[in-house]
């Protein structure tokens, strides 16, 4: 285990957020990348980056979904990371696990939470006539995309936008925001307090304005 703030990234797909997180490593270090899909392209990104611990836990190697997730939980347990980053990880985490790692699991969600939890957020933003859309980084609790919000970044929804163009715009926002939030947590500028409120140091607020990635 690295002495630097070690983080574990969980993903199921492309891994573009993993790439963004890897690029900003300094205050934190990606110690492991785990996936529930053997063919997740994000695993190749991890390999190219030379991450020492990369593991897939494909569903067909386990008798049921819970055993599959338990294997992932055990791997995380033995790593004991300072932070678990969900980056397009398409599984619901068990309540026990989430409670055990309270304040140590964060997620990127492609909407301005609490609006548009769940899937297909971009087409729903258009259908609902939203004029702003974006992404949220939040601490994970046992609800669906319901944990305390750390930071958001937003863009206009134009008349010319469709779900695809909106997804591309929001993904860019995710890539800018997510690594900065991970870094802030590693530096102790953001944390989840006992009352379930997010502590945000003004230094982090300033950084977000400087980078112009504030919602
Ligand atoms: C992102 O849109 C993220 O908001 C959602 O899953 C997608 C992951 O994309 N949770 P990638 O695998 O990081 O490219």
Boltz pocket constraint, residues with backbone or C-beta under 6 A from the ligand:
constraints:
  - pocket:
      binder: B
      contacts: [[A, 11], [A, 13], [A, 14], [A, 15], [A, 16], [A, 17], [A, 18], [A, 42], [A, 86], [A, 87], [A, 88], [A, 89], [A, 108], [A, 109], [A, 110], [A, 135], [A, 171], [A, 174]]
      max_distance: 6.0
